[in-house]
Amino acid sequence: MTLKISAALQRWRLLLGEPAESALGALHGEAQAADAALEWLYGRDPERARRGERSGGLEPSQLSTPDWINNVHRLFPQEVIERLERDAVERYGITEVVTNLEVLQRIEPSSALLRAVLQTKHLMNPAVLAAARRIVAEVVRRIMEKIAHDVRQAFSGTRDRRRRSSLKIARNFDFARTLRGNLARWDPQRRRLFIDDPVFVSRSRRHVERWDIVLLIDQSGSMVDSVIHSAVMAACLWQLPGMTTHLVAFDTMVVDLTRDVADPVELLMKVQLGGGTDIAKAVGYAQGLIGNPGRSIVVLVSDFYEGGDAGELVRRVQALVQGGTKVLGLAALDAQAKPNYDRETAARLVKVGAQVGAMTPGELASWLAEKLHA
């Protein structure tokens, strides 16, 4: 979802820059962030100094290049993003991320840098792209470690208190039975319970009939964090027995990336962020993947801002639900606390039987485990 400014004076203030603030008023919120992004780039124009305009400065404490790229993709529509990136590279020579191999080789991999790489990889030459791929691989490895742990924990099985276990790990510890079994070792003077025989319980093995899991991922620029986590999540689910995982990315086109799902780095390098959004088309594609509706789950990761026919989207989701398929709509698949999404469309999807919300990858793993083993 891109920046929207309804007040005409605010739009003129954003267009004319800081010199117009005394006449048009100050900017606030997202408009102020957009103004900072524009100032970061066009504040470099030497013509401004000749005209006597005040410069905001370019100190390191302000936006870094990755932060600027991420803000631009969050705030502006695709045609503006392309112009800003082109001006940054061609007009002002800002090459730290998109063309400077040395910077990519020495920069510390981070989630912010990963987002910036994904949003500018189409501007990179082959040598820089190879260095960028190494950054993607390192950050994905870190995310994978965390998500894989959450997935293993969610699918590891329920505790079976009827059987004791020799596997003495914290999550198998039975506090109540340990307490009861060691009450005779209570020392009233020291007020301490001495445990001689801790009890650990076994876990029942979860037998899963085969399920189809379809992850539909909105690859518009505002969903970049969710795209990253969805790719890693799909790779983790791919490794579990008893399920077939499909991963489909979409904007106005639909691209099935299932054959790359085992390699989230390759998958992310193929994602094309930006463009419009036709969610109904993506849901229609998912319908064609489902053979057994009663054992199928469609997870739609999107901000629900439908660029196509919202009515058709609702009808297709309703058809899935009525056929027995479970549909989960996620406005975010990351740690974002307050995702920006179209609440009206989300509410319509809830009315026809879909579940809508926002989850972390760990919460999604638990939700899937609950549905698959119900």
LUMTORLUM-845017 format. One line per field, with one value per residue: residue in one letter; x, y, z of N, C-alpha, C in turn; residue number from 1. Coordinates in steps of 0.02 Angstrom, whole numbers. Atoms other than C-alpha are relative to their C-alpha. Example, Ala and Ser with C-alpha at 12.3 -4.5 7.8 and 13.67 -1.06 7.14 Angstrom:
<rs>
code = (a, s)
n.x = (45, -42)
n.y = (-59, -59)
n.z = (0, -3)
ca.x = (615, 684)
ca.y = (-225, -53)
ca.z = (390, 357)
c.x = (45, -39)
c.y = (60, 55)
c.z = (0, 37)
pos = (1, 2)
</rs>
This chain:
<rs>
code = (m, t, l, k, i, s, a, a, l, q, r, w, r, l, l, l, g, e, p, a, e, s, a, l, g, a, l, h, g, e, a, q, a, a, d, a, a, l, e, w, l, y, g, r, d, p, e, r, a, r, r, g, e, r, s, g, g, l, e, p, s, q, l, s, t, p, d, w, i, n, n, v, h, r, l, f, p, q, e, v, i, e, r, l, e, r, d, a, v, e, r, y, g, i, t, e, v, v, t, n, l, e, v, l, q, r, i, e, p, s, s, a, l, l, r, a, v, l, q, t, k, h, l, m, n, p, a, v, l, a, a, a, r, r, i, v, a, e, v, v, r, r, i, m, e, k, i, a, h, d, v, r, q, a, f, s, g, t, r, d, r, r, r, r, s, s, l, k, i, a, r, n, f, d, f, a, r, t, l, r, g, n, l, a, r, w, d, p, q, r, r, r, l, f, i, d, d, p, v, f, v, s, r, s, r, r, h, v, e, r, w, d, i, v, l, l, i, d, q, s, g, s, m, v, d, s, v, i, h, s, a, v, m, a, a, c, l, w, q, l, p, g, m, t, t, h, l, v, a, f, d, t, m, v, v, d, l, t, r, d, v, a, d, p, v, e, l, l, m, k, v, q, l, g, g, g, t, d, i, a, k, a, v, g, y, a, q, g, l, i, g, n, p, g, r, s, i, v, v, l, v, s, d, f, y, e, g, g, d, a, g, e, l, v, r, r, v, q, a, l, v, q, g, g, t, k, v, l, g, l, a, a, l, d, a, q, a, k, p, n, y, d, r, e, t, a, a, r, l, v, k, v, g, a, q, v, g, a, m, t, p, g, e, l, a, s, w, l, a, e, k, l, h, a)
n.x = (43, -43, 19, 58, 7, 62, 2, -37, -57, -52, -31, -44, -58, -44, -28, -44, -55, -3, 10, 71, 32, 28, 64, 47, 5, -45, 24, 1, 10, -29, -19, -65, -49, -9, -39, -69, -29, -14, -55, -61, -25, -4, -39, -67, -2, -40, 39, 35, -44, -4, 64, 4, 43, -32, -9, 11, -60, -3, -42, 12, 52, 64, 15, -50, 26, 52, 61, 33, 32, 59, 52, 27, 44, 58, 40, 17, 22, -55, -30, -42, -57, -46, -32, -45, -59, -39, -35, -52, -58, -26, -7, -39, -55, 5, -11, -22, 33, 18, -55, -66, -15, -40, 45, 38, -45, -20, 56, 27, 67, 54, 66, 11, -39, 33, 57, -25, -26, 56, 35, -43, -41, 7, -48, -68, -37, -10, -48, 33, 54, -30, -14, 65, 26, -32, 33, 66, -9, -17, 58, 49, -24, 18, 73, 18, -14, 54, 65, -3, 11, 71, 37, -13, 35, 72, 18, -37, 46, 26, -30, 38, -16, 4, -64, -59, -50, -70, -26, 8, -3, 45, 70, 32, 0, 67, -9, 48, -19, -65, 14, 33, -45, -57, 23, -32, -67, 9, -37, 36, -45, -30, 55, -21, 17, -56, 27, -44, 25, 41, 42, 6, 51, -12, 44, 33, -20, 56, 6, 35, 20, -27, 36, -27, -7, -13, -18, 7, -40, 4, -68, -3, -57, 15, 4, -66, -17, 40, -27, -61, 19, 39, -47, -34, 51, 15, -56, 5, 57, -17, -39, 42, 36, 73, 31, -27, 0, -5, -10, 20, -6, 45, 19, 54, -15, -8, -60, -6, -71, -4, -59, -56, 19, -51, -57, 30, -42, 17, 69, 2, -33, 46, 58, -1, 40, 30, 54, 68, 22, 62, 3, 50, -33, -42, 44, 23, -54, -2, 55, -21, -50, 30, 32, 41, 15, 4, -67, -38, -1, -27, -22, -7, -38, 13, 30, 71, 18, 13, -1, 48, 70, 5, 57, -22, -43, 43, 36, -46, -15, 61, 3, -49, 24, 59, -23, -35, -68, -11, -32, -28, -27, -47, -21, -72, -32, -62, 11, 31, 54, 61, -6, 46, 36, 67, 43, 66, -5, -12, 63, 41, -27, 20, 71, 11, -29, -73, -27, -45, -38, -72, -36, -71, -9, 12, 73, 28, -17, 44, 67, 2, -4, 65, 49, -18, 5, 64)
n.y = (-60, -59, -61, -37, -66, -28, -73, -30, -38, 47, 26, -53, -5, 56, -12, -58, 10, -36, -73, -18, 18, -58, -19, 56, 39, 57, 67, 45, 71, 30, -54, -24, 51, -6, -61, 15, 43, -43, -45, 40, 6, -62, -50, 0, -40, -61, -59, -26, -48, -61, -36, -24, 42, 30, 72, 38, 36, 71, 31, 72, 14, 1, 63, 36, 19, 52, -28, -42, 44, 32, -51, -17, 53, 1, -61, -27, 48, 30, -45, -47, 38, 10, -64, -17, 44, -19, -63, 13, 32, -34, -73, -17, 48, 36, 69, 42, 64, 31, 11, 0, 67, -2, -13, 61, 51, -14, -22, 52, 21, -16, 5, -61, 6, 50, -32, -46, 41, 27, -54, -33, 49, -8, -51, 22, 38, 68, 5, -26, 46, 58, -21, -8, 66, 24, -35, 32, 67, -5, -22, 55, 52, -22, 5, 71, 31, -18, 26, 73, 20, -8, 52, 65, 1, 5, 65, 53, 47, -17, 40, 59, 6, 70, 33, -39, -3, -6, -60, -49, -68, -44, 0, 62, 3, 3, -33, 24, 67, -6, -28, 52, 56, -18, -37, 27, -31, -70, -19, -58, -49, -39, -18, 20, 67, 31, 45, 56, 37, -42, 39, -26, 39, 13, -36, 43, -15, -24, 30, -49, 15, -51, -63, -50, -68, -47, -67, -52, -55, -65, -25, -72, -26, -8, 66, 31, 41, 61, 41, 32, 51, 52, 43, 43, 43, 52, 48, 40, 45, 47, 54, 41, 54, -1, -58, -27, -72, -40, -71, -38, -73, -33, -71, 8, 65, 53, 39, 57, 9, 60, 41, -31, -11, 29, -46, -67, -51, -1, -23, -72, -35, 1, -42, -67, -43, -59, 13, -2, 57, 34, 55, 48, 45, 45, 48, 45, 48, 47, 47, 51, 43, 39, 62, 24, -61, 13, 5, -54, -65, -56, -57, -59, -53, -59, -56, 3, -56, 34, -42, 28, 2, 23, 45, 64, 27, 25, 58, 57, 23, 33, 65, 42, 17, 44, 65, 34, -24, -52, -59, -46, -61, -33, -67, -2, 61, -23, -26, -66, -2, -29, 0, -44, 41, -21, 33, 13, 63, 52, 15, 38, 69, 32, 16, 60, 58, -1, -28, -55, -30, -7, 50, 12, 67, 50, 5, 35, 71, 28, 1, 55, 63, 10, 19, 64, 54, -4)
n.z = (0, 7, -35, 26, -30, 28, -2, 56, -25, -20, 62, 27, -44, 16, 67, 1, -46, -62, 6, 1, -62, -35, 32, 8, -62, -9, 14, -58, 12, 60, 45, -22, 19, 72, 10, -19, 52, 58, -18, -2, 69, 40, -37, 27, 62, -9, 20, -58, -33, 42, -8, -69, -40, -58, 8, -61, -19, 17, -50, -7, -49, 35, 33, 37, 66, -6, -31, 49, 49, -31, -9, 66, 22, -44, 2, 66, 50, 38, 50, -37, -24, 56, 16, -55, 4, 59, -16, -49, 32, 60, -9, -59, -10, -64, 23, -55, -2, 64, 47, -32, -22, -61, -56, -15, -28, -69, -42, -44, 20, -46, 30, 39, 62, 41, 33, 51, 56, 37, 35, 50, 35, 72, 23, -14, 51, -24, -56, -59, -15, -35, -69, -33, -14, -61, -55, -7, -29, -71, -38, 3, -46, -68, -8, 4, -65, -46, 23, -2, -70, -15, 36, -32, -64, 12, 29, -34, -32, -67, -54, -21, -71, -21, 10, -18, 53, -21, 32, -53, 26, -38, 22, -20, -73, -31, -64, -51, -23, -34, -66, -41, -12, -41, -59, -60, -7, -21, -61, -27, -29, 56, 44, 67, 23, 34, 51, 14, 57, 45, 46, 68, 35, 70, 45, 49, 68, 39, 66, 40, 69, 44, 9, 47, -28, 53, -24, 51, -27, 33, 7, 6, -38, -71, -32, 7, -59, 2, 54, -27, -49, 34, 36, -49, -30, 48, -1, -61, 7, 53, -29, -45, 34, -2, 31, 62, -7, 60, -12, 60, -7, 47, 1, 49, 29, -49, 14, -45, -18, -41, 13, -34, -69, -45, -1, -8, 30, 72, 5, -11, 56, 57, -14, 30, -43, 31, 47, -25, -40, 19, -49, 23, 48, -38, -34, 53, 15, -56, 8, 47, -30, -54, 21, -55, -39, -71, -29, 33, -33, 39, -41, 42, -33, 41, -35, 21, 44, 63, 59, 47, -20, -70, -4, 25, -52, -54, 25, 6, -68, -25, 32, -33, -68, 5, 23, -54, -8, -51, 28, -50, 29, -46, 20, -9, -25, -30, -68, 4, -49, 28, 73, 38, 48, 16, -49, 30, 36, -50, -34, 47, 3, -63, 5, 41, -32, -6, -61, 20, -55, 12, -39, 10, 28, -53, -11, 58, -6, -50, 29, 48, -37, -31, 50, 31, -47, -36)
ca.x = (0, 77, 66, -101, -114, -288, -254, -201, -87, 5, 32, 102, 213, 283, 310, 393, 499, 553, 559, 369, 338, 311, 169, 93, 123, 224, 206, 167, 172, 200, 203, 349, 438, 409, 479, 634, 660, 647, 762, 890, 902, 864, 948, 1109, 1063, 1198, 1071, 984, 1134, 1145, 962, 997, 891, 929, 999, 947, 1122, 1178, 1257, 1277, 1151, 1013, 946, 1067, 1054, 964, 844, 809, 773, 656, 563, 544, 468, 351, 290, 281, 194, 296, 320, 388, 501, 577, 610, 688, 802, 853, 893, 989, 1101, 1114, 1094, 1176, 1289, 1224, 1295, 1325, 1198, 1162, 1333, 1474, 1544, 1667, 1529, 1425, 1577, 1613, 1440, 1363, 1215, 1052, 866, 862, 998, 908, 751, 853, 939, 773, 704, 853, 923, 854, 980, 1132, 1266, 1314, 1464, 1363, 1218, 1332, 1389, 1208, 1161, 1287, 1204, 1033, 1099, 1172, 1016, 903, 1012, 983, 796, 788, 867, 732, 583, 642, 648, 470, 408, 492, 418, 243, 247, 346, 191, 89, 150, 93, 85, 52, 229, 391, 536, 723, 745, 775, 740, 649, 494, 462, 478, 322, 321, 165, 220, 397, 328, 214, 350, 476, 370, 456, 617, 545, 660, 551, 700, 782, 612, 678, 622, 762, 725, 799, 689, 633, 494, 498, 354, 357, 278, 151, 203, 92, 35, -20, -122, -61, -117, -97, -32, -41, 50, -8, 115, 77, 241, 194, 329, 240, 241, 429, 451, 309, 382, 548, 467, 348, 493, 583, 423, 385, 559, 532, 361, 432, 542, 397, 319, 136, 110, 135, 184, 153, 218, 142, 192, 77, 50, -56, 26, 39, 206, 217, 384, 353, 500, 617, 533, 673, 797, 731, 882, 848, 664, 691, 808, 667, 535, 492, 434, 315, 178, -10, -113, -241, -279, -431, -323, -203, -344, -412, -243, -244, -414, -335, -201, -322, -369, -440, -526, -555, -368, -310, -261, -237, -135, -154, -20, -75, -126, -295, -288, -367, -321, -439, -617, -641, -810, -730, -599, -734, -831, -678, -632, -812, -806, -648, -723, -888, -791, -704, -539, -474, -426, -313, -281, -128, -101, 77, 191, 324, 342, 252, 131, 6, 6, -74, -211, -382, -498, -655, -598, -532, -701, -788, -672, -711, -898, -878, -781, -598, -493, -398, -263, -75, 47, 229, 301, 297, 113, 75, 167, 63, -98, -56, -9, -175, -276, -179, -191, -366)
ca.y = (0, 166, 340, 432, 620, 693, 876, 981, 1094, 944, 875, 1042, 1050, 877, 928, 1096, 1040, 1122, 1303, 1298, 1246, 1421, 1449, 1275, 1204, 1058, 876, 736, 547, 453, 617, 674, 509, 529, 706, 641, 508, 638, 757, 618, 601, 770, 867, 823, 933, 1069, 1185, 1203, 1289, 1409, 1454, 1487, 1343, 1274, 1097, 965, 890, 714, 661, 473, 488, 511, 376, 243, 183, 20, 116, 240, 101, 14, 177, 219, 49, 66, 242, 268, 184, 79, 213, 334, 201, 165, 351, 376, 225, 277, 454, 385, 279, 382, 562, 558, 406, 321, 149, 79, -61, -85, -74, -65, -239, -189, -120, -278, -384, -294, -243, -340, -446, -391, -403, -221, -256, -413, -311, -182, -316, -395, -226, -176, -340, -300, -156, -261, -323, -509, -483, -378, -500, -643, -543, -499, -682, -720, -587, -663, -836, -780, -686, -828, -950, -848, -837, -1022, -1071, -979, -1032, -1214, -1224, -1157, -1279, -1429, -1380, -1361, -1529, -1628, -1707, -1693, -1754, -1928, -1928, -2116, -2157, -2098, -2049, -2069, -1913, -1786, -1619, -1468, -1478, -1658, -1616, -1664, -1540, -1607, -1789, -1740, -1638, -1779, -1910, -1813, -1739, -1855, -1759, -1592, -1509, -1395, -1312, -1260, -1243, -1335, -1486, -1602, -1695, -1867, -1933, -1804, -1866, -1841, -1894, -1967, -1888, -1972, -1982, -1882, -1980, -1864, -1907, -1813, -1632, -1501, -1334, -1190, -1029, -882, -739, -560, -494, -310, -198, -171, -359, -386, -447, -571, -631, -669, -763, -856, -921, -986, -1054, -1150, -1228, -1286, -1361, -1445, -1552, -1621, -1789, -1805, -1643, -1568, -1385, -1266, -1088, -965, -781, -656, -475, -453, -615, -782, -874, -1049, -1063, -1234, -1317, -1194, -1209, -1317, -1176, -1013, -915, -962, -931, -756, -711, -753, -648, -486, -359, -221, -204, -216, -345, -470, -579, -660, -730, -804, -885, -955, -1034, -1111, -1187, -1281, -1355, -1434, -1615, -1659, -1505, -1588, -1607, -1442, -1275, -1112, -978, -810, -685, -514, -340, -376, -217, -296, -214, -328, -380, -388, -472, -611, -634, -656, -778, -887, -892, -937, -1079, -1147, -1142, -1220, -1359, -1402, -1311, -1211, -1034, -924, -744, -662, -475, -507, -657, -575, -483, -327, -275, -171, -223, -104, -196, -171, -209, -199, -339, -438, -425, -489, -640, -677, -674, -813, -924, -876, -842, -676, -602, -581, -712, -742, -896, -990, -950, -1007, -1171, -1200, -1157, -1279, -1416, -1393, -1405, -1552, -1653, -1607)
ca.z = (0, -56, 20, 1, 33, 12, 58, -93, 10, 80, -95, -153, 1, -40, -221, -185, -39, 123, 56, 40, 219, 287, 163, 153, 327, 394, 346, 467, 475, 313, 214, 319, 288, 101, 109, 199, 65, -74, 19, 43, -146, -223, -83, -174, -323, -340, -420, -252, -176, -322, -295, -112, -48, 123, 123, 247, 249, 210, 374, 408, 552, 423, 307, 249, 69, 117, 230, 91, -35, 87, 126, -58, -94, 54, 16, -173, -321, -443, -576, -446, -372, -543, -573, -401, -420, -594, -534, -386, -498, -657, -596, -425, -438, -281, -314, -140, -159, -343, -427, -298, -278, -140, -29, -46, -5, 158, 218, 362, 305, 384, 357, 298, 170, 112, 78, -17, -122, -170, -222, -329, -397, -569, -577, -534, -653, -641, -524, -403, -415, -362, -209, -171, -180, -42, 68, 33, 77, 244, 301, 243, 342, 501, 472, 428, 594, 690, 584, 570, 760, 772, 640, 722, 890, 818, 728, 858, 936, 1095, 1263, 1315, 1506, 1510, 1457, 1535, 1425, 1442, 1334, 1472, 1388, 1457, 1348, 1406, 1592, 1694, 1838, 1928, 1933, 1981, 2127, 2188, 2173, 2274, 2415, 2540, 2508, 2568, 2697, 2808, 2891, 2728, 2644, 2492, 2392, 2342, 2180, 2161, 2021, 1891, 1777, 1590, 1479, 1306, 1154, 1043, 863, 748, 596, 459, 306, 155, 146, 11, 75, -49, -2, -109, -88, -138, -209, -211, -138, 29, 64, 54, 234, 214, 49, 136, 280, 164, 59, 213, 288, 128, 131, 310, 271, 116, 229, 332, 289, 246, 151, -19, -16, -160, -164, -287, -305, -386, -435, -591, -652, -563, -551, -479, -386, -311, -397, -308, -138, -66, -102, -27, -90, -271, -243, -175, -318, -438, -351, -442, -313, -364, -493, -473, -380, -444, -293, -373, -514, -387, -288, -452, -486, -312, -348, -493, -379, -257, -284, -113, -39, 129, 154, 81, 156, 60, 149, 64, 117, 56, 110, 24, -82, -234, -399, -493, -454, -265, -289, -390, -254, -122, -232, -262, -78, -37, -164, -84, 91, 38, -47, 116, 94, 241, 192, 299, 248, 325, 316, 374, 401, 509, 674, 613, 751, 650, 467, 342, 248, 170, 315, 209, 93, 241, 326, 169, 165, 348, 308, 179, 298, 284, 437, 427, 536, 553, 616, 645, 557, 724, 749, 571, 602, 760, 667, 527, 650, 740, 579, 508, 667, 723)
c.x = (44, -32, -61, -5, -60, 1, 44, 62, 57, 35, 47, 62, 50, 34, 53, 58, -3, -9, -73, -35, -31, -67, -52, -8, 46, -34, 4, -5, 35, 20, 68, 55, 14, 43, 74, 35, 17, 58, 67, 31, 11, 33, 72, 8, 40, -37, -37, 43, 5, -64, -9, -46, 39, 4, -10, 62, -4, 43, -17, -57, -69, -8, 62, -30, -51, -65, -39, -37, -63, -57, -33, -50, -62, -48, -27, -25, 58, 33, 45, 63, 53, 36, 51, 64, 43, 38, 57, 63, 30, 14, 47, 54, -1, 2, 17, -30, -3, 59, 68, 14, 37, -44, -40, 43, 17, -58, -27, -70, -52, -66, -15, 36, -31, -59, 23, 26, -58, -35, 42, 40, -7, 47, 72, 32, 16, 47, -32, -56, 25, 16, -66, -30, 30, -31, -69, 7, 15, -60, -54, 20, -20, -75, -22, 11, -57, -66, 0, -11, -74, -42, 9, -38, -75, -21, 32, -46, -21, 32, -48, 19, -4, 67, 56, 52, 69, 33, -13, 13, -55, -72, -37, -6, -72, 6, -45, 21, 67, -11, -31, 49, 58, -19, 34, 68, -5, 36, -33, 46, 31, -53, 20, -23, 59, -27, 52, -20, -45, -37, -3, -48, 19, -47, -30, 19, -61, 1, -45, -18, 22, -47, 33, 0, 19, 13, -5, 31, -7, 70, 2, 52, -12, 2, 68, 19, -38, 24, 61, -19, -40, 46, 34, -49, -16, 55, -3, -57, 14, 35, -42, -36, -75, -32, 36, -7, 9, 13, -10, 6, -44, 4, -60, 9, 10, 60, 5, 74, 12, 64, 63, -11, 52, 61, -26, 43, -16, -70, -4, 33, -44, -62, 9, -46, -28, -56, -68, -17, -66, -5, -48, 31, 43, -41, -29, 52, 4, -56, 19, 51, -30, -37, -48, -16, -2, 67, 46, -6, 31, 16, 14, 35, -4, -26, -73, -22, -6, -1, -48, -71, -5, -58, 18, 46, -42, -36, 45, 20, -60, -6, 49, -26, -59, 19, 38, 71, 4, 39, 21, 29, 44, 20, 75, 24, 69, -17, -35, -62, -66, 6, -53, -35, -71, -50, -69, 1, 12, -64, -46, 24, -19, -73, -13, 39, 75, 19, 52, 34, 71, 34, 74, 6, -13, -73, -34, 14, -46, -71, -6, 1, -67, -51, 15, -10, -64, -38)
c.y = (62, 60, 32, 66, 34, 76, 30, 38, -46, -30, 51, 8, -56, 10, 56, -5, 48, 76, 22, -11, 59, 21, -55, -42, -60, -66, -43, -72, -25, 53, 28, -50, 2, 61, -12, -43, 41, 47, -36, -5, 67, 57, 4, 45, 64, 63, 31, 52, 64, 42, 25, -40, -32, -76, -35, -37, -74, -37, -74, -17, -2, -68, -31, -19, -57, 25, 42, -43, -31, 50, 19, -53, -5, 57, 18, -55, -21, 47, 52, -34, -8, 65, 18, -43, 17, 65, -12, -28, 43, 74, 18, -51, -36, -75, -49, -70, -33, -12, -7, -68, 1, 12, -62, -53, 13, 18, -59, -20, 16, -6, 61, -4, -52, 30, 45, -38, -26, 53, 33, -50, 5, 53, -23, -35, -69, -7, 23, -47, -62, 18, 9, -67, -28, 34, -31, -67, 3, 22, -54, -55, 17, -6, -72, -34, 12, -33, -77, -26, 4, -54, -68, -5, -9, -70, -59, -49, 23, -45, -57, -15, -73, -35, 47, -5, 5, 61, 59, 71, 41, -6, -65, -6, 3, 28, -31, -68, 0, 25, -53, -55, 16, 39, -25, 32, 75, 12, 63, 53, 44, 26, -13, -72, -28, -54, -54, -34, 45, -43, 36, -45, -8, 43, -49, 23, 21, -32, 45, -30, 58, 58, 41, 68, 46, 69, 48, 64, 62, 30, 75, 27, 6, -65, -34, -43, -66, -47, -40, -57, -56, -48, -48, -49, -58, -53, -45, -51, -55, -62, -47, -54, 12, 60, 20, 76, 34, 73, 38, 75, 33, 76, 3, -65, -50, -43, -56, -14, -64, -40, 28, 4, -28, 45, 71, 56, 7, 27, 76, 39, 1, 44, 69, 45, 59, -19, 3, -63, -27, -62, -54, -49, -51, -53, -49, -52, -52, -51, -58, -48, -50, -61, -27, 58, -11, -6, 51, 64, 51, 57, 58, 55, 63, 57, 10, 62, -28, 49, -24, 4, -29, -48, -70, -35, -32, -64, -62, -27, -37, -70, -49, -25, -48, -69, -39, 21, 53, 57, 47, 60, 36, 68, 9, -68, 20, 28, 67, 2, 24, 4, 45, -43, 26, -38, -16, -66, -57, -21, -41, -72, -39, -23, -63, -60, -3, 25, 51, 28, 13, -49, 5, -70, -55, -10, -36, -75, -34, -6, -59, -67, -17, -24, -69, -59, 1, -66)
c.z = (0, 36, -34, 38, -33, -3, -55, 23, 20, -61, -31, 44, -14, -67, 2, 49, 60, -7, 2, 66, 36, -29, 2, 63, 0, -18, 63, -23, -62, -51, 18, -17, -75, -17, 17, -53, -63, 14, 0, -70, -33, 38, -23, -61, 11, -19, 59, 37, -39, 6, 71, 44, 57, -11, 67, 23, -16, 50, 6, 48, -32, -34, -31, -67, 5, 30, -50, -52, 29, 9, -66, -23, 44, -14, -69, -47, -46, -49, 33, 25, -55, -17, 54, -3, -59, 12, 50, -32, -55, 12, 57, 17, 67, -16, 55, -1, -69, -46, 33, 31, 67, 62, 19, 31, 73, 46, 40, -22, 54, -36, -43, -67, -46, -36, -57, -61, -42, -41, -54, -41, -76, -29, 5, -60, 28, 60, 65, 22, 37, 72, 39, 19, 65, 62, 12, 35, 75, 42, 1, 49, 72, 12, 2, 67, 49, -20, 3, 71, 17, -33, 32, 66, -10, -22, 38, 37, 69, 53, 20, 72, 24, -4, 21, -55, 30, -31, 47, -27, 31, -21, 17, 76, 27, 71, 54, 27, 36, 72, 46, 19, 46, 63, 64, 12, 16, 66, 29, 28, -55, -47, -73, -15, -39, -47, -16, -65, -43, -51, -67, -37, -73, -42, -50, -70, -40, -70, -42, -67, -44, -8, -55, 33, -58, 31, -59, 27, -45, -4, -16, 49, 75, 38, 4, 60, 0, -55, 25, 47, -31, -37, 48, 31, -47, -2, 61, -6, -51, 29, 43, -39, 3, -31, -64, 3, -67, 20, -65, 16, -52, 8, -46, -39, 57, -21, 51, 12, 39, -12, 33, 75, 49, 6, 6, -29, -74, -10, 6, -58, -62, 10, -30, 41, -39, -48, 34, 39, -26, 43, -24, -49, 37, 36, -51, -18, 56, -5, -46, 28, 49, -28, 52, 47, 75, 35, -33, 41, -48, 48, -47, 39, -42, 44, -21, -39, -71, -58, -54, 26, 70, 9, -23, 51, 55, -23, -3, 68, 28, -30, 31, 68, -3, -25, 52, 11, 54, -31, 56, -37, 50, -28, 9, 25, 25, 68, 0, 44, -30, -76, -32, -52, -9, 45, -28, -38, 48, 35, -45, -5, 63, -5, -40, 27, 6, 69, -20, 62, -20, 47, -10, -31, 52, 13, -59, 4, 51, -27, -49, 35, 32, -51, -29, 46, 41, -6)
pos = (1, 2, 3, 4, 5, 6, 7, 8, 9, 10, 11, 12, 13, 14, 15, 16, 17, 18, 19, 20, 21, 22, 23, 24, 25, 26, 27, 28, 29, 30, 31, 32, 33, 34, 35, 36, 37, 38, 39, 40, 41, 42, 43, 44, 45, 46, 47, 48, 49, 50, 51, 52, 53, 54, 55, 56, 57, 58, 59, 60, 61, 62, 63, 64, 65, 66, 67, 68, 69, 70, 71, 72, 73, 74, 75, 76, 77, 78, 79, 80, 81, 82, 83, 84, 85, 86, 87, 88, 89, 90, 91, 92, 93, 94, 95, 96, 97, 98, 99, 100, 101, 102, 103, 104, 105, 106, 107, 108, 109, 110, 111, 112, 113, 114, 115, 116, 117, 118, 119, 120, 121, 122, 123, 124, 125, 126, 127, 128, 129, 130, 131, 132, 133, 134, 135, 136, 137, 138, 139, 140, 141, 142, 143, 144, 145, 146, 147, 148, 149, 150, 151, 152, 153, 154, 155, 156, 157, 158, 159, 160, 161, 162, 163, 164, 165, 166, 167, 168, 169, 170, 171, 172, 173, 174, 175, 176, 177, 178, 179, 180, 181, 182, 183, 184, 185, 186, 187, 188, 189, 190, 191, 192, 193, 194, 195, 196, 197, 198, 199, 200, 201, 202, 203, 204, 205, 206, 207, 208, 209, 210, 211, 212, 213, 214, 215, 216, 217, 218, 219, 220, 221, 222, 223, 224, 225, 226, 227, 228, 229, 230, 231, 232, 233, 234, 235, 236, 237, 238, 239, 240, 241, 242, 243, 244, 245, 246, 247, 248, 249, 250, 251, 252, 253, 254, 255, 256, 257, 258, 259, 260, 261, 262, 263, 264, 265, 266, 267, 268, 269, 270, 271, 272, 273, 274, 275, 276, 277, 278, 279, 280, 281, 282, 283, 284, 285, 286, 287, 288, 289, 290, 291, 292, 293, 294, 295, 296, 297, 298, 299, 300, 301, 302, 303, 304, 305, 306, 307, 308, 309, 310, 311, 312, 313, 314, 315, 316, 317, 318, 319, 320, 321, 322, 323, 324, 325, 326, 327, 328, 329, 330, 331, 332, 333, 334, 335, 336, 337, 338, 339, 340, 341, 342, 343, 344, 345, 346, 347, 348, 349, 350, 351, 352, 353, 354, 355, 356, 357, 358, 359, 360, 361, 362, 363, 364, 365, 366, 367, 368, 369, 370, 371, 372, 373, 374)
</rs>
